[in-house]
Amino acid sequence: MLLQYKVAVGFDPRTDALAVRYALDGKTLFNEASTKLFHFHDGQGSIRPDFYEELVNMFGDVDELKAAVKIGQEARNEIFYATSAGYPTGFNKPEESLGRECQISLGLIWAALDMKANENELIPFIVQALQTANIVIAELKKK
């Protein structure tokens, strides 16, 4: 979902902090990297409670979202756990897989640092992400 903003994160030695470059309304902007920069609004500009609709739209429909989550779960199990067929042997496409895992890991580290730096305030994007995860989990539990 953030691809449309052309986000790039780097280190700014002048401020000793992570910096972010992103595009918004045709302009390239620079700022201190914070998850506070990104969140979803409704048509009136108010912060939405979640971004479930956007997530479903990314996959086309709820069934495709559920299928993607299931594939992710199965892939995780194949990579990390032994099965009746034996032990995991690794990635089929290691460069692609490791690149994706690095992006996810860096994103989680960034979010954790950002949450610690702003520990006395709610960050809308984090709240939205957690609420969206709850909705997805509830949908997965439906028959």
Secondary structure, 3 states (H helix, E strand, C coil): CHHHHCCEEEEECCCCEEEEEEEECCEEEEEECCHHHCCCECCCCCECCCCHHHHHHHHCCHHHHHHHHHHHHHHHHHHHCCECCECCCCCCCHHHHHHHHHHHHHHHHHHHHHHHHCCCCCCHHHHHHHHHHHHHHHHHHCC
